[in-house]
Amino acid sequence: MDPSLYKDLSIDDLQYHYHYHPAKSAGLPTLLFLHGFPSTSGDWVCQVVYFSSKGYGVVAPDMLGYGGTSKPVDVE
C-alpha cells in the first residue's frame, strides 16, 4: 500500500492511523477493511491494491491498540 495514502486522525487524545484511497468515480462504493486480532491494516495489502486498481474507494484502519493507532493503557 502506498505510504502516502495513510492518514492520521486525533479524537479525544487518541490517534487513529488508517489507509484511505478515494474511489475513482462517484458510481463506485468505498470498501471498509477491518483487521482482527492480532493484526494491522497491512494485512489487507493485496485486497487494497486489487480493489483500488479497479476504481473502488478503500478504507483500512489500524484498530485501537494496533499498528500506528494509539495503544491506551487506561480503560477510563
N, C-alpha and C positions, 0 to 999 in steps of 0.2 A: 504494500500500500504506500502511496506517495506521502512521505512525512509532512509535506507542506499542506496536506488536507486535514491534518489533525488540528483540532480547536480545543480551547480551554474555556470553561465557564465557572465562575465563582458564585456560589449561593450559600448564604449563612455560614461563612468561614470554611466552606468545603469547596474543594477544587475538583471539577469534573473534566475528564480528558476523553475526547471522542473523535472518531474519524467521520468526516462529512463530505460527501461527494454529491453535488446537486444533480437533479435529473436534467437531461439534455433537451427535453421537450415537456410542455405542460401536460401532455396526454399520458405520460408515464408516471407511475407511482414512485414514492420513496420507500425503500425497504429498510426495516429495522432488524439488525442482527444483535442478539443478546447472548453473551457467553455465559457458561456455567462455572461451577467450582472445580478446581482452581484453574483459572484461565484468564485471558485478556482479549481485547478486540483483535489482536494479531492473529488469533486462530481462524478468523474469517477471511484471511487474505485472498484465498482462491475465489470465494464467493463474491467478495467486494470487487476484485479485478474483473470477474466474468460479468456480473450484472451492471457495473458502471460502464463497461465497454459496450453493452447493449443499450445504453442510454438511461437506465434506471437511476434514480437517486438512491443513495445508500447512507445510512447512519449506523455506526458500530461503536458504541461507548465502552469504555473500561468501567465496569461496575464498581460501586463503592468498595474500597479496600483492595483493588487490583490495578495493575498497570500504572498509568500516570494519574489516576484518580486518588483523592485523599484516602488516607487509612486512619480513620478516627479510632481512638482507643477508649473514649468515654461514651457510654450509651446514652447519656443525657443530652 
